[in-house]
Amino acid sequence: MCVAVAKMPGLPSGGGGLYSTAADYFRFAQMVLNGGELDGKRLLKRSTVDMMRTNVLSEQVLNTNQGIGQAHFSPAQGFGYDFAIVLDPDAAKRQVGKGSFWWWGIGGTWFWIDPTNDLVAVGIIQRRGGVPGSTNHEDVSRRVVAEALTHPER
């Protein structure tokens, strides 16, 4: 589905200038899971997707406890070109397969791609940020999906 844009936003920004539909967000994630292909067409080189989902941070950086947004670097979780990468699901406290990669949007969106379990998940809610003590919908969705898998390959 295409959405027409009548005019450019007054203040374009990296955190707020993009928009899409849930269906297109899912198709993007599915294309990345497929190694750059969607509907039988190659949209990205496989090598490009491999770089996106491969940790590029050094061991020294992984041990700094720094991060980008919700992606905190550690030996359990690194970062590739565009995505946080789960290196050790148990240590990262993420119920996904090893090598999963994910990102979140500031406006209540998130997704993860789990190549180990051949899984794409997209979450969209109408809530920005969180309130201390409130439910983290991303964590809940990962748990529910993990519990629904018949044969999770972690």
Order of alpha helices (4+ residues) and beta strands (2+ residues): alpha-beta-beta-alpha-alpha-beta-beta-beta-beta-alpha-beta-beta-beta-alpha
